[in-house]
Amino acid sequence: MIPEQNGSDKTSLLEDVKKQLGHIPLIRKAQFLYSYLAFLILFAFFLLPDKGFQDPGGLLLVVGFIVLLLVWAAILFSDELKSDTLKIITAFGILAVLGWLYYRYANARWSEMTELFFNVAVIRKAWAYLVRGFWTTLLLAVSAALISTVFGLLLAVFRSFNNPVLNFFIILYVDIFRAIPIIVLMMVIYYAFPYMNIRLSAIMSGIVALGLNSSAYVSEIFRAGFLSIKKGQIEAAHALGLNPVQTMRLVILPQAFKVVIPPLVGNYVASAKDTALASSISIVELLKAGLAQKSLLANPSPLIFVTVLYIVMFVPLTRFSGLLERKMGASRRQINV
């Protein structure tokens, strides 16, 4: 992204252009850009056809307006003198205009679509059932995240000791649980374990299956974080008399956490979406609740609402991960300086 230009920088760039070409091009002048925009506004108000037009001339006018709009946007975006803020606002404005054009001229059945997919009355009827499914999904996701983090971290720590026998069993565990499909793992724990006199509830079976599967990935994430630490720091810790456990706790772990947070959050999101597989062992989680209400009410609106809930849950989590990564990266650079 081009940095914001202050007044003196813009004047300097403009003078450079004038020296190279002997004049300032017309398309670089603000008057031209705003005059062009005014023409587009007048075009939209007085020349665009009414909704539901049938003649080819109307289609030609709509296509011509879109082409002129995109040309205006290209002129604006190619001008380094224009601020990034203006370009961002313009980008969203163009998307809004294109959306309005599609809404106006697509002849789509918007009312029928709203009634079928965004029916508030249907969602209200399914609300209580969907809320129970949401809390079940949240319980599965959070519990599995806690189990996988603790167990995966322990596996990575034990593997860092480089004991050949211990490493053999850890690698075997990681390979097996990354290879087994989660749905099979759930069904084995819930249906097969009772024959071994190990009886777990459906919820507990789902949590254990998700935790075991996710811990295999978490252990590899933490191991990659440990390997990112420079050997010189570990040797310095040993020279100061720190034993392996102290070195891990005071030197390696604090730095590794800064490296592993983004992939760790990504793994949590993937594991949380895998909670939908818990329906295979009779758990009514969020997606299962949406599907059940869709069938019961003969309307897909509950399923659309479930999708919105997934977005509301996971998008802020990934954005928070990026923010945390930037903050930790900045603090790490300050320490290195």
N, C-alpha and C positions, 0 to 999 in steps of 0.2 A: 504493500500500500504506500502511495506517495505521501510523504509527510505534509502536514499543514503548512501553507506558505504565509508568512507575514507580509505586511505591506511593502517593506523594502525589498524582500525577495521577489515579489511579483513584479515590482517596477524594474528590477535588474533583469529578470527573464524577458520582460517585454522589450526592454532596450536591446537585449541580445538578439531577439527575433528581428527587431527593426534594423539593426546593423547588418544582419545576414541577408535579409531580403530587400532592404531599402524602404520597406513600408510594413505596416501591420496588416496581415491578411484579414479580409472581411469577416471570416468565420471565427476569428479570435477576438473580435470586438463584442463586448457585452451587449451593445445596442442591437447587433444582429441576432444574437441568441434570444434576447427577450422579444424582439419583433417576431422572430420565427415562432416562439411560444404563443404569442398573442394570435398569430395566424392560425395555429393549431386549435386554439380555444374557439375562435370564430368558426373554423371548419367544423368542429364538433357540434356547435350549437345550430348552425344554419345549413350545413350541407349533408350531414349524415342522415340517412333515411330513417323513417319511422320503424318501430319494432314490427316484425312480421312481414317485411317487404318480400316481393317475389321476383322483381325484374332484375336482370343482369347488371343494369346500371347502378343499382343500389349496392350490389356486392362489390362492384369496381370502386365505388366511393369508400366503402369500409376498408378494403384492402389498401387503397391509396392512402387513407388516413393512417393506417398502421405503419406503412412504409415511411411516410413523412415523420411520424413520431419516432421511429427507430433511427432515422437519419439524424434527427435533432439530438437524440440521446448519444449517438456515436460522436457527434461534434462536441458535445459537452464532456463526455468521458475521455476524449483524446486530448483535451486541453489541460495541461499540467498546471495552469494558473488557477483553475477552479478548485475550490476546497473539497476535501474528502467528505465533509458533512453534506455539502450540496449534492455531491454525486450519490451518496447513500440515500438521501431523501428522494432524489430523482429516480433511483432504481425502484424503490418501493412505490413511488407514484406511478411509474410505468406499469408495474405489476397490477396495481389497482385499476388503471385504465383498461388494460387488456382483459382483466377479469370482468369489468363492467361491460365491455364490448361483447364478451362471450355470453354474459348473462342476458344482454339485450337482444342479440341476434342469433343465438344458437337454437331458438325454438325448442328448448328443453322443457320437460314437464316438471318444473321445479316444485310445484305444490304437491304433486303425487310423490315425488322423491322425498320431500320433507315428511309427508304423512307415513311413508313406508320406513324410512331409515332414521328419522330424527323426531319421532313421535313422543312428545313429552308425557302425554297421558299414559302411554304404554310403559315408559321408563318409571313413572311413579308407581304403577302397579307392581313392577318387578323390583322396586327399590330395596325393600327389606331383605329380600333373598340375595340381591347383588351385594349389599353391605356385608352380610355374613360371609359370602365368598371372598370379599375383599380382605376381611380380617383373617380368614384362613390363609389366604395367599401371603399376607404380611407375616403371619406367624411362621409359615414354612420358610419364607425367604430370610427373615432375620435369624431364626434358629439355625438354619443351614449355614448362613454366613458366619455366625459365631463359632460353630463347630469346625467349619473348614479353615477358618483363620487360625484357631488355636492348634488344631491337629496338623495343618499344613506347615505352620511355623515350626512346630516341634520336629517334624520330619526334615525340614530344611536345616535346622540347627544340628540335629544328629548326623545328617549327611555331611555337614561341613567338617566334622571331626575326622573324616576320611578313614573310618574303620571299614576294611574290606567286607567283613561278614555283615556288619550292620548296613552298609551301603547296598549289598546284594538284596536284602529283604526290602529295603526302602524303594529301590529301583523297581523291584518286582511288584510292590504295592502300587506305585505310581503308574506303571505300564498297564496293570490289570484294570484298575479303576478308571483310567482314562479310556480304555478300550471297550468296557462293558456299557451298553446303552442304559441310560438311567431308568427307562421304563422296565427293562428286564431286572435291573437291580431292585427296584421297588417291589416288583412282583415276587422275586425270590425272598426278600426279607419279610413281606407280609403273608405270603401263602406257603412258602417252603419252611421257613424257620419254626413254625409251630410243631412240625414233625420232629424237630430237634429240641423240643420243649423250651423254645424261646418265643414267647408270645408278645408282640408289640401291637399297639393300636395302629389304625391306618395313618393317623397324623404322625405318630412317632416313627412309623416305618418310612413315610415320605421324608421326614426330616433327616433320618439316618442315611437314607439313600442319597439324598441331595448333598448332605455333608461329606459323605465318603467320596463321592464323585468330585465335588468341588475342591476338597482338600488335596487331591492329587495334583490339580492344576495350581492351587495356591502354593504348594511346596516348591514347584518349579519356578513360580514367580519370585518367591523369596530367595531361592537359590541363585537366580539370576541377579537379584539385588545384592546378595553377598559377594558374588563374583565381580561386581562392579567396583568394589572397594579395592583401592590400590594396596598391593602387598607391602609397600613401604610403611603404611600406617599400622598394619598388623605387626610387622617386625619392630616398629617403634614401641608399640604397646608391650610386646614381649620384653624389649630392652628395659622398659620401666618396671618390670617385675609383675605385670598383670598375667594371671593364669588364663587359660582358654575361655572359661566361663565369664570372667571379668572383661576380657577382650571383646567377647560377643555382646555383652550387655552394654558396655560403655563406648565402644568404638564402632563395631560393625552394625548393630541393630539401628542406632539413631540415624546413621547415614543411609542404610538400606531402605528404611521406611520411606524416605523421600523419593527413592527410585521406583519403588514397587507400587505406590499409591494408584497411579493411572491404570496399569493393567489389573490391579487388584479390584478396583471399582468396576472395570469392564467385566471381570469374572463374576462379581456379585450380580451385576445386571443380567448376565447370561444365565446364572443360576436361578435368579428370581423368575425369569421367563420360563425356565424349565419346570417351575412349580405346576404349570399347566398339565404336565404328565402325571401328576398325582391323581388325576381323575381315573386312571387305570386301576387304582386300588380303592375306588369308591369314595375318594375325598372330593367334596364339592368346593373347589377353589374358585377363583374369580371367573376364569374362562368357562369352566364347567357350569357355573351358575348362569352366565350369560347365554350359553347354548341351551340350557334347560328352559330358561324363560323365553328364549326365541321360539322354541318349539311349542311351549305351552300357550303363548299369546299370539302365535302365528305372525310375528313381526320381528324383523332383525334389529330394531332400535336398541334393545338391551345389549346386543353384541357390539354395536357401535359405541354405546356408552362405556362398555368394558374396555374397548380400545382406547378411548379417551383417558380412562383411568390409568391404563398402562403408560401412556405418554406422560401424564401428569406425575406419575411415580418416578419414571426412569430418566426423563430428559433433565430435570433439575439435578439428579444425582450425577449424571455425566458432566454437566456444566460445573457443578461444585468440584468435581475431581480436577477439571482443567484449571479452575481458579486456585485450588490448593496447590497444584503442581507449579503454577507460576509463582505463587508466593514462596513456596519452599525453594524453588530454583533461585529466586532473588536473594533470599537469606543465605543460601549456600554460596552464592557469588560474593556476597559481602564478607562472609567468613574467610573465603579464599584470598580476597584482597587484603 
